[in-house]
């Protein structure tokens, strides 16, 4: 595959199992002039495994601004730069957005090289609604956490968070207050040797008695849709009124549109009333 010079490639890497690297990602990394790494020591394990020897530059949240000018200069000189994170798809709760936006601003070509993501991996085995909201890392202080969860508690979507392993019980305790009635899935060390999945109803979810380790992804189910109680007397009164003007089908549709309850039950009530009139 031919790469474009004067370009930045955003390259996804495995979240654990090195076999999850894509052929295209390997090709891009081998052909890059410079690879930007969140932690060069960590990335060397991946690059050495695939016998990739390139110039590495440390690029993380503490030096993003400082590195900006020199990185843009490298690109303008015709270099091919690749950005990788410690694991998964870069820029999702990882550094890189400042550089990407500067490249966009300066009309520098940017190319995504898709691959593994703990967000999608966890979502795929959750069993929850696939309409989801990804938040990222939660606030560490109680005040900010209360504010954040208060804003999120009524969102009608599955919600995905990241969490440091040592904060897991802290967050679960707050979830019990804000997300009662919903389900929680905790994914630990996805695709790695010590991968583990924990599931349960949030209000009954037990705290971890021993400290767990590794990368943690939290997935909270969307709130369940509460079924509106059937008021048979009210439905009958409406049905008597509408059946004098409309067909059975139109009557059922009109009542369903207003009441938003089980259509079959509405139909059965209307049918009984219509049959009574006929007999």
C-alpha positions as CSV (number, residue, x, y, z in Angstrom):
1,X,0.0,0.0,0.0
2,X,1.3,3.4,-1.0
3,X,1.4,6.0,1.8
4,X,1.1,9.8,1.2
5,X,3.9,12.0,2.3
6,X,3.2,15.1,4.4
7,X,0.6,13.1,6.2
8,X,-0.5,12.0,9.7
9,X,-1.9,8.5,10.1
10,X,-4.0,7.6,13.2
11,X,-3.2,3.9,13.7
12,X,-5.2,1.6,16.0
13,X,-3.2,-1.1,17.8
14,X,-4.3,-4.1,19.8
15,X,-6.0,-3.6,23.2
16,X,-4.2,-6.7,24.5
17,X,-3.8,-9.7,22.2
18,X,-1.1,-8.8,19.7
19,X,-2.8,-11.0,17.1
20,X,-5.5,-8.3,16.8
21,X,-3.2,-6.0,14.9
22,X,-4.4,-5.5,11.3
23,X,-2.3,-6.1,8.2
24,X,-2.9,-2.5,7.1
25,X,-1.7,-1.1,10.5
26,X,1.5,-3.1,10.3
27,X,2.1,-1.8,6.7
28,X,1.6,1.8,7.8
29,X,3.9,1.5,10.8
30,X,6.6,-0.1,8.7
31,X,6.4,2.7,6.1
32,X,6.2,5.6,8.6
33,X,9.2,7.8,9.1
34,X,8.2,8.7,12.7
35,X,5.9,6.9,15.1
36,X,4.4,9.0,17.9
37,X,3.9,6.9,21.1
38,X,2.0,7.7,24.3
39,X,4.7,5.6,26.1
40,X,7.7,4.6,23.9
41,X,8.7,1.8,26.4
42,X,5.2,0.3,26.1
43,X,5.0,0.7,22.3
44,X,8.4,-0.9,21.8
45,X,7.0,-4.3,23.0
46,X,4.5,-4.2,20.1
47,X,6.9,-2.8,17.6
48,X,9.7,-5.2,18.5
49,X,7.3,-8.2,18.3
50,X,6.6,-7.3,14.7
51,X,10.3,-6.3,14.0
52,X,9.4,-2.7,13.3
53,X,12.3,-0.3,13.9
54,X,11.4,3.3,13.4
55,X,12.2,6.7,15.0
56,X,9.9,7.0,18.0
57,X,8.8,10.2,19.6
58,X,7.2,10.4,23.0
59,X,3.8,12.1,22.7
60,X,1.4,12.4,25.6
61,X,-0.9,14.7,27.3
62,X,1.9,16.5,29.2
63,X,3.9,17.4,26.2
64,X,1.3,17.8,23.4
65,X,1.7,21.6,23.1
66,X,5.4,21.5,23.4
67,X,5.8,19.0,20.6
68,X,3.4,20.6,18.2
69,X,5.7,22.9,16.3
70,X,8.4,20.3,15.6
71,X,5.8,17.6,14.6
72,X,4.1,19.9,12.1
73,X,7.6,20.8,10.7
74,X,8.4,17.1,10.2
75,X,5.2,16.7,8.3
76,X,5.8,19.8,6.1
77,X,9.2,18.4,5.3
78,X,7.5,15.4,3.7
79,X,7.7,13.0,6.5
80,X,5.1,10.3,7.2
81,X,4.0,10.4,10.8
82,X,1.9,7.7,12.6
83,X,0.2,8.2,15.9
84,X,-0.5,5.3,18.2
85,X,-1.7,5.1,21.8
86,X,-0.7,2.5,24.4
87,X,-3.6,0.4,23.3
88,X,-6.7,0.6,21.0
89,X,-7.9,3.4,18.8
90,X,-6.0,6.7,19.4
91,X,-7.7,10.0,20.5
92,X,-10.6,8.2,22.4
93,X,-9.7,9.3,25.9
94,X,-6.1,9.4,24.7
95,X,-3.9,12.3,23.6
96,X,-3.7,13.5,19.9
97,X,-6.7,15.8,19.4
98,X,-4.5,18.9,19.5
99,X,-2.2,17.6,16.8
100,X,-5.1,16.3,14.7
101,X,-6.9,19.7,14.8
102,X,-3.7,21.5,13.9
103,X,-3.3,19.2,10.9
104,X,-6.9,19.9,9.9
105,X,-6.4,23.6,10.3
106,X,-3.2,23.5,8.1
107,X,-4.9,21.3,5.5
108,X,-2.5,18.4,6.2
109,X,-3.8,15.0,5.1
110,X,-4.9,12.8,8.0
111,X,-5.8,9.1,7.6
112,X,-7.6,6.7,10.1
113,X,-6.3,3.2,10.2
114,X,-9.1,1.3,12.0
115,X,-8.7,-1.6,14.4
116,X,-9.3,-2.7,18.0
117,X,-11.2,-0.6,20.5
118,X,-12.2,-1.5,24.0
119,X,-15.3,0.6,23.6
120,X,-16.7,-1.5,20.7
121,X,-15.3,-4.7,22.1
122,X,-17.1,-4.3,25.4
123,X,-20.2,-3.1,23.7
124,X,-20.3,-6.1,21.5
125,X,-20.6,-8.5,24.4
126,X,-22.8,-6.4,26.7
127,X,-26.2,-7.6,25.4
128,X,-27.4,-4.0,25.8
129,X,-29.0,-1.6,23.4
130,X,-26.6,-0.7,20.6
131,X,-27.6,3.0,20.9
132,X,-24.8,4.1,23.2
133,X,-23.0,7.1,24.6
134,X,-19.3,6.9,25.3
135,X,-18.2,9.2,28.2
136,X,-14.6,8.1,28.9
137,X,-13.0,8.5,32.3
138,X,-15.2,9.7,35.1
139,X,-14.3,12.5,37.4
140,X,-12.3,11.5,40.5
141,X,-13.9,13.9,43.1
142,X,-17.3,13.3,44.6
143,X,-18.6,16.8,43.7
144,X,-17.8,16.5,40.0
145,X,-18.9,12.9,39.9
146,X,-22.3,13.8,41.4
147,X,-22.7,16.6,38.8
148,X,-21.7,14.3,35.9
149,X,-23.9,11.4,36.9
150,X,-26.9,13.7,37.6
151,X,-26.6,14.9,34.0
152,X,-26.3,11.4,32.6
153,X,-28.9,9.5,34.7
154,X,-31.8,10.2,32.4
155,X,-30.0,9.6,29.1
156,X,-32.0,6.9,27.2
157,X,-28.9,5.1,26.0
158,X,-26.3,2.5,27.0
159,X,-23.5,4.4,28.6
160,X,-19.8,3.4,28.5
161,X,-17.1,4.6,31.0
162,X,-13.4,3.9,31.6
163,X,-12.2,3.5,35.1
164,X,-8.9,2.9,36.9
165,X,-9.0,-0.4,38.6
166,X,-8.5,1.1,42.1
167,X,-11.6,3.3,41.7
168,X,-14.0,0.6,40.7
169,X,-15.9,0.2,44.1
170,X,-16.0,4.0,44.4
171,X,-17.9,4.3,41.1
172,X,-20.1,1.3,41.7
173,X,-21.4,3.0,44.9
174,X,-22.4,6.1,43.0
175,X,-24.0,4.0,40.2
176,X,-26.3,2.5,42.8
177,X,-27.6,5.9,43.6
178,X,-28.0,7.2,40.0
179,X,-28.7,4.1,37.8
180,X,-31.0,1.9,39.9
181,X,-33.0,-0.5,37.8
182,X,-30.3,-0.8,35.2
183,X,-27.7,-3.4,34.5
184,X,-24.0,-3.1,34.8
185,X,-21.2,-5.0,32.9
186,X,-17.6,-4.7,33.9
187,X,-15.0,-5.8,31.4
188,X,-11.5,-6.3,32.8
189,X,-8.4,-6.9,30.7
190,X,-10.3,-7.5,27.4
191,X,-8.5,-9.8,25.0
192,X,-5.7,-10.5,27.5
193,X,-4.9,-13.6,29.5
194,X,-6.7,-12.4,32.6
195,X,-9.8,-11.2,30.8
196,X,-12.9,-11.3,32.9
197,X,-16.5,-10.1,32.6
198,X,-18.8,-9.3,35.5
199,X,-22.5,-8.7,35.1
200,X,-25.4,-7.9,37.4
201,X,-28.3,-5.6,38.3
202,X,-26.7,-2.3,39.6
203,X,-28.6,-2.2,42.9
204,X,-27.5,-5.8,43.7
205,X,-24.0,-5.5,42.3
206,X,-21.5,-6.6,44.9
207,X,-18.4,-4.6,45.7
208,X,-15.0,-6.2,44.9
209,X,-13.6,-7.7,48.1
210,X,-10.0,-7.7,46.7
211,X,-8.3,-5.2,44.5
212,X,-8.7,-6.0,40.8
213,X,-6.0,-5.0,38.3
214,X,-5.9,-4.0,34.7
215,X,-7.8,-2.0,32.2
216,X,-11.5,-1.6,33.1
217,X,-14.4,-0.7,30.9
218,X,-17.8,-0.1,32.5
219,X,-21.1,-0.5,30.5
220,X,-24.4,0.5,31.9
221,X,-27.6,-0.6,30.2
222,X,-30.2,1.9,28.9
223,X,-33.1,2.4,31.3
224,X,-36.0,-0.1,30.8
225,X,-39.1,1.2,29.2
226,X,-41.9,1.1,31.8
227,X,-45.1,-0.3,30.4
228,X,-48.1,1.9,30.9
229,X,-50.8,0.3,32.9
230,X,-54.0,-0.6,30.9
231,X,-57.0,1.4,32.0
232,X,-59.7,-0.8,30.5
233,X,-62.6,1.5,31.5
234,X,-60.9,4.5,29.8
235,X,-60.2,2.5,26.7
236,X,-63.8,1.2,26.5
237,X,-65.1,4.8,26.7
238,X,-62.9,5.9,23.9
239,X,-63.7,2.9,21.8
240,X,-67.5,3.5,22.2
241,X,-67.0,7.1,21.0
242,X,-64.7,6.3,18.0
243,X,-66.6,3.2,16.8
244,X,-69.6,5.3,16.0
245,X,-67.5,7.2,13.5
246,X,-64.5,5.1,12.4
247,X,-63.7,1.5,11.4
248,X,-62.3,-1.0,13.9
249,X,-58.7,-0.6,12.6
250,X,-58.9,3.3,12.7
251,X,-60.3,3.2,16.2
252,X,-57.5,0.9,17.4
253,X,-54.9,3.2,15.7
254,X,-56.4,6.4,17.2
255,X,-56.4,4.9,20.7
256,X,-52.9,3.5,20.4
257,X,-51.6,6.8,19.2
258,X,-52.9,8.5,22.3
259,X,-52.3,5.8,25.0
260,X,-49.1,4.1,23.8
261,X,-50.1,0.8,25.4
262,X,-50.4,-2.8,24.0
263,X,-52.0,-2.6,20.6
264,X,-53.3,-6.2,20.9
265,X,-55.2,-5.4,24.1
266,X,-56.7,-2.3,22.6
267,X,-57.8,-4.3,19.6
268,X,-59.4,-7.0,21.8
269,X,-61.4,-4.4,23.7
270,X,-62.6,-2.7,20.6
271,X,-63.5,-6.0,18.9
272,X,-65.6,-7.1,21.9
273,X,-67.5,-3.7,21.8
274,X,-68.1,-4.0,18.1
275,X,-69.4,-7.5,18.4
276,X,-71.8,-6.5,21.2
277,X,-73.2,-3.8,18.9
278,X,-73.7,-6.3,16.0
279,X,-75.4,-8.9,18.2
